Every structure is written in structure tokens, then in C-alpha cells.
Amino acid sequence: MGVDNLSALAVFARSAILGKAKTRLIPSLGAHGALSAHCTLVERTLRQLEATQVGRKTLWVTEIDACSQRWATEHHFELLSQYAGDLGQRMAAIIRRLLDEGSPRVCLVGSDCPCIDAAYVEGAFRQLENYDLVLGPAEDGGYGLIAIKDNFPAAIFQSIRWGTGEVLQQTLSCSKKYGMSAYLLDEIWDVDTPHDWQRFTKT
């Protein structure tokens, strides 16, 4: 089946708040420069995913404000607020809500992975025909995409050491405990450090 008019795409992003976005870039770019970099990455992600052949496109932000409303309006995404909790709890809550609201397949992506585009996301949905879980592995040991079907156990996000190089392997180990089959897409990279930002500006 692959992508259909019921599947849901969720983009996960911080709101554009000075001093709270891309904080690891502040030492080299300054607070305003880091915020500008963050906005550039979010807007690029939304622009690249706007054409994704999927029934529901949602943008989940930490705080709904004028900037996030503009992002959603310009790129035709439904704007929603993230839930409370650690990264895993927030991701699980978003996936669970979209599944409960009628989307049998959900793909959640970050907003700072330049390689994620419509073709990458649609490829993830296609792999869900044969696998329970699809991940877009990142060079730093994490992942920038997760796609899952309606037999989703939120416990796969428990006891994950978020922000470390073990996130991908820990998630795979947890999913295996629940009998889930997993597929890894091509490796991608994200923008976290000044070196990453330099790499992005040269693309």
C-alpha cells in the first residue's frame, strides 16, 4: 500500500525562541545567528516535505506563536503543540495521537536533517508494507526519521539515552524485545554543531 490518504507525517521542531534554538551553535554564531540557522533548517524541511504524498501533514512545535503559524500556513501543515515530557515521551504521544485519530501509518521526522525530503519519507512509508518500524539512521548514532504502524508499543522509547550515540541501537534493541521487525533507510546527517552548520552552508 505504501503512502495513502490516511497516512500521517509529523515534523518535530522547536519554536523560534531566541536563546532556546540550536543552542550548540550559539558560541560560534551568537544567539541571533543560531536562531536564524534554526529557522532556515525548519523552513527548508517544510519546503522539502510540502509535496509529500500523504493524507495528513502536521507540524509539532514547542510553542505556538506567530512564526510557527507562518511556517504552517506557508507550507500547508497543520500546526499542533508538542506534549510534555522527555523526547521519547513527546514522540510517543504524537505518534499515538495520530494513530488514534485514524492514521494507520505515521512518520515522524526532525527539522534539522537536510537529507530528508519527500522521496525519503515516501520510501519510509513504502517499507512499512513489510516492516513494523522504519528508521532513518543518522551519522551521530541517532535517527532523524521514525515510521511506524498501528501496532505501536510506546515502551520502545523508554530507557533510551537521548542525545547520545547509542540512541539508534537502543531503539532497535527495544523494538526487538517487542517482536517488531525493523528496516534502516540510507544514513543521513543532522545539524547540531558549528561543523555541521558549515557543512550545511556548503551544500
N, C-alpha and C positions, 0 to 999 in steps of 0.2 A: 504493500500500500504506500509506504514512504510518506511524503508530505501530503496532507489533505486539508480540507477546510475546517477541520476540528482541532488540528494540532496547534500548540501554542509556543510562541517564542517569548522568552523573558530576558531583557537586558538589565543587568545589575550594575548600578552606578551610584557613586557618591554625588551629592548635590554640590553645586559650585559655591562653596563657602570658603572665604579667604582663610588660609592657615589650617584648613582641615582636608584639603585635597592634594594628593600627590606630595605628601609631607617629606618624603625622602628626596624630592627634587629641590626643596627649599634652600638647602645650603649652597647649591650652585646656581639656581635660577631666582632665588628670592621668593617670597610668598606670592606676589602678584604673578611672577613668571611661572611658578608651579601651578597656580590656578588656571592661567592661560593654557598651559600644556594639558592640564586635565580636560578643559573644555574642548580643546582641539581633538583629543582622543575620543571623548564621548560623541562629539558631533560626527567624527569620521566613522565610528562604529555604527551609529544610527543611519548614516547615509549609505553605508555599505550593506546594511541589512534591510533597508526600506523595501527593496524589491523581493525579499524572501517570499516564496510561495507557501504561505502558511495562513491558517484561518485567523489567528489572533496574535497581534504583536503588542507586547507590553513593556513599559519602561518603569523599573522599580528604583526609586531614589530614597536617600536617607531623609530628605525634607522637601516637600513640595513647595516650590517658590516660583517666581516669575521666570527665572532662567530654565528650570526644568519643564515648566509649562510650554515655553517657547520650543524647547527641544522636541517635546512630544507632538506639538501642533505641526511644526515644520516637517517632521519626518513621519507623521501619521502613526504614532504609537499611543496606546492607552497609558495614561500616567497613574501610577499607584505608589503608595508608601511602603517601604520595607518594614518588616516586623522587628521586634526587639530580640535581643539575644546575640550569641556569638555568630560567626559567619555560617557555621553549619546549621544552626537553628534557624537563621534567616532564610537560607537557601531551601531548607526542608519545608518551611512554612509557605514559601512562594510556590514551590512545586506542588505541594499538597493542595493548596487553594486552586490552582489552575486545573489540576486533575479533578478535584471535587466539583468544579464548575463546568465540567463536561469535555475537557480536552484529554483524549486518551493518551496523548504523547506530548511531552514538554521538553523543550530545550532551553537551558539557562546559560547565558554567556556573560563574561565580564566585559567591561567597556574600555580596556586598555591593551587589547591584543590586536595589533594591526593586521594580522593574517586572517582574522575571522571575517568572512564575507558571506553573502547569500549562498554561494555554492558550497562552502564549508558546512554551514548549518543544514542545508538541504541534504548533504551527504550524511550528516549525523542522523537525520530522520529516516533516511533510507536504511541505514544499518539497524535501526530499531525493528525492522521486519524480522531480523534473525537473532538479535541480541536484546537482553533486558536493559543493558546500560551501555552508553557510549560516552567516551571521554575524549577531550581534545588536550593531549598532554603538552605541558609547557617545558621549556628548556630548564627552568629552575626547579623542576621536581613537583610542580603543582599541575593545575589544569585550568584552561580558560573557557572550557565548554563542558557541560554535562547534559546528556539527553537520556530520558527515562520514560518508561511506560507506566500504566496504571497499577502495576503490582509493586509499587514503590515502598520500601521499608525505610522510614526516616532514620532508623538506627544506623544506617551506613555512614551517617555524618557524625556519629558520636565518637568521642575519644580520638579525634583527628587533631594532630598538632598543626593547626592552621599557621600559615606563614613560614613553614619550614620546607626543606627539600624532600620531606617524606610524605607529603600530602597525597600524591598520586598513588604510591604503593600502599599506603594505609587505607585509602578508599577502596582500592582493588581487593585488599585483604578482607575488609569488612563486607564488601559485596559478595565475595566468595563464601563467607560464612552463611549467608542467606540464600545460597544456591543460585545466585544471579550470574548469567553469562555476560561478559564484558568485551567491548571492542574499542581499540585505540585508533583514533584518526591520526593523520600526519601531525608531527610535532610542530608547535607554534611557539611564539615568544611574547612576553608582555613587557610593558614599560613601567619599571619601578625605580630604577637608579639613573643617575646622570648619564652613565654609559649607555643605558637603554634608550634614553631620550636622544642622545647623539646618533645612535643607530637609526632611530625612527626618522630624524630630520634628514637623513641621507637616503631614505627610501623614495 
